[in-house]
Amino acid sequence: MILRKYMSLLGVGSARIDLILPKETYSPGENIKGYFKIVGGTIEQQIHRIDSDLILINQTNGTEKVIDFTTILTNKIINSTEENEFPFTFKLPIDVPVSSGDISYRFHTKLTFNKGVESSDQDIITIV
């Protein structure tokens, strides 16, 4: 048990997060509704926060820019192999540039525990 605890502190067997979205294509100003799916690891862990950033990727100059973000603060305990869902809502800015060969978007989601490493997820979306 102690070995599993220390392994999870290093990221081996930690809880995992996945942002589940109903589709991949959205319009400027649209409300996105989905959920965060969290699956427990090998031991019980306390979730501290969930962060999800919408990132604009400019292929021309190789830059990334956070357009907007959402954060959920919590003290929820997730047991070993337990599955939980947290609602996700996000309103795209009305003036966001549409996706193209030079511009793309992704949500970068991060699950932070009170002790241990972070779990992260990436989801690509298209804005038309």
Number of C-alpha atoms within 10 A of each C-alpha: 8 8 8 15 18 14 16 21 17 14 16 15 18 26 29 19 24 19 22 15 16 9 11 10 12 16 17 15 13 13 13 16 14 17 17 19 16 21 18 20 21 18 20 17 23 17 20 16 17 21 16 23 18 22 18 20 18 17 13 9 8 8 9 14 12 14 13 15 15 14 13 13 11 12 12 13 14 19 17 16 17 15 15 15 15 12 12 18 12 16 14 18 14 10 8 14 15 14 19 13 8 11 16 19 23 18 20 18 23 21 22 20 22 12 13 18 16 20 18 17 15 16 15 13 17 16 18 12
